[in-house]
Every structure is written in structure tokens, then in C-alpha cells.
Amino acid sequence: MAEVYIALGSNMAGPHDQLDRALKSLASIPEIQIVAVSDRYQTPAIGPSQPDYINAAAQLQTSMSPESLLDTLQSIEQHQDRVRTVRWGPRTLDLDILLYNSLVQDTQRLTIPHPRMAERAFVLLPLADINGELRLPCGKTVSQLLANCSVQGIVKSTSGNN
């Protein structure tokens, strides 16, 4: 079984409900076990003017390959009406593989660790909730990376069912 960390985000069509539905979908897949889910954070959007995001992270165990897991995550996004039109645009659901064991992979389809996770507080903050001492392939821990990021504008969200 692989230990995997994913990021969850939404800023459209009831973001907390979108994350709840995504977690239920993940839990219903026999090859995936949800080990832990972070708190949720309200985060200003990057990119075009749009509503704030609700972000979280989850630790999974899975027997799926990275590519099969990506297919599964994209299927869940599509089922929840994800539309990919504008880079960094608003979305009903965004599910990203952050880490897959200690795998380092860079293909046209999938890069692990997620290429920008080390500089994004909205990814690192929820990840630190689960395991701040988690060491990334770069050799640094989540907490060390988070210490170098601004958390300005990010607030813990009290809505939703974590």
C-alpha cells in the first residue's frame, strides 16, 4: 500500500459540500483508505478575480498506481462538474496528488511531488495539520517549508463536516 497525500480545494457551488462529496467518493473506493483529513482553510484565490477557496488535505493509503489514482481523482472532479477552461480559474473541485510515498516523478501527465506545493501555504498548512514532520523528497519537512511561506489571508474555516 502506498502512502499518499492529496490536496482538496473548491470555490464554487458550495465549497464545503464539494469537499464533503469528494471525501465520500474517495471513501467509497475499495482501493483507497482515508487515514486522516486536515482542518479546512479559507484562502484567497490565486489568479483571476474570484471567490476565496476552501482548502484541505487528506492522507490516503492506496493500492493504485499514481496514474490510476490521478484518473480516479479526475473522475471525481468531473462527476462534480469540474470545468478546465481558465488556468487558476474558479472550480467546483480541485484534487491534486501532493506526495506518493517518496516517489519523484515528472512526466507530461503527472509530477510528484506536486511542483508548487513547497511554496504554497494553502497546501502546506492543511498538510501540517496531518503531519508537520512529514519529510518531502527535497529533504525538508512540511513545517520547515511552511515557515518560509506567508499565511496572510488564510483563516481556519469553521463550516463543513471535517
N, C-alpha and C positions, 0 to 999 in steps of 0.2 A: 504494500500500500504506500502510495506517495503522500507526503505531507504538502499541502498546497494552501496558499493564501490568496484570496481574491478581494478585489475592491468592488463595492457596490455604490452606485450613485444614481440619483434621479432629481429632476427639477420640473417635471410636468405630470399632469394628470394624477395628482395625489401622491407625491413622492414617498411618504411613509408607507402608503398602501402598496406602491410599486415594489419597495424593498421587501415588505412582508410577503407579497406574492412570489417574488423571486426566491426567497428563502424557503417557502413552502414547496416550490417547484424543485429546488435543489434537494430538499429532504426526501422528496418522493422518488428520487433516482436511486435504484439499488446499489450502483457502483460508487455512490457518494455518501459519506457520513459527515455531517456538520459537527465539528468538535467545539468550536467557540465562535461567538459573534460579538463584535465590539459594540460600544455605545454608538449613537448616531450623532453626527455633527452637521450643523447648518454652515454652509461655506459659500462665500461669494463666488460667482461663476467666472471662469476664465473665458475670454473671447467676446463675441458679440453681446450686446445688452440683452439680458435675460434674467429670469428669477434665480434666487440662490438655490444651491444644491443641498440635498440631504445625502451625506456620505457615511459609509460604514465599511467594515472589513469582516471577513469570515475566514476561519481556519477550517479546512476540509481534509479528509482522508479519502483517497480515491484509488481505484484500480485502473482508471482510464489513463491513456496516454495524454500528453499535453495537447496534441491536436484534437483528439476526441473530446477532451474537456472543453477546448475552445469551441468546437462545433456545438456542444451542449449549451454552453453559455450564450452563444449567438442565437441558438434556437429559442431559448428562454426570452432573450431580448426581443426577438421578432414576434413571439407569442404575445408580448406586452407592448406591441405596436412601436417598436424602436424603428426610427427612420434615420438613415445615414445620408444627410444632404449637405450640412454645413460642418466643417471641422470645428470642434469645440462649441458646436451649437447646442441648443436645448435638446433634452432627450427624456423619454419616459423611463428608460433604464439603461445603465451602462454597467456591464460586468467585465472586469479585467483580471486576467491571471497576473498576480504580482510575483509570486515565487512558486516553484515546483521543485520540492526537495532542494538540493543545492545546484540544480541544473542551470547551466549558462547556454543559451541557445539564441541564435539570431538568424532567422530565416525570413523570407519575404512575407510569410503569413503570421509569424509569431516570434516575439522577442521576450525572453525570460532571462533575468528579472525584467519586470516592466521598465522600459527605457527611461522614464522620467520620475519614477517613484521616489528616488533618493532626494529629490528637490521639491517634493510636493507635500506640504504639511497636511493637506486634506486626505492624503493616503497614509502618511506616517502616523498621524495622531490616532486614527482608529486602529491601525496595526499595533501601536504601542499599548493600547488597551488590552490586546490579546497577549502580546509577548514583546515587551520593550527590549528584552535582551536577545531577541532573535538576531542572529548574525547573518548578514547577507553575503553573497559570494564575493563582494568587494572587501570583506573583512571587517566592516563596521556594523555596529548594532543599530537597530531601529532607533533607539534612544539617542545614540550619538548623531545619527543623521538628522533627527528631529531637532536637536539642539542647534543646528545650523539653519533652520527654516523659520520664517516668520509665521506665527499663528494668528496674526492680526486679522480680525473679522470672522474668525472661526469660533463658533459657540456650540456647546453641547446642546443637543436638541432633546426636549423632554416629551415630544409626541411620538407616537408609534409604539409598536409592540416589539421590543428587542427580545 
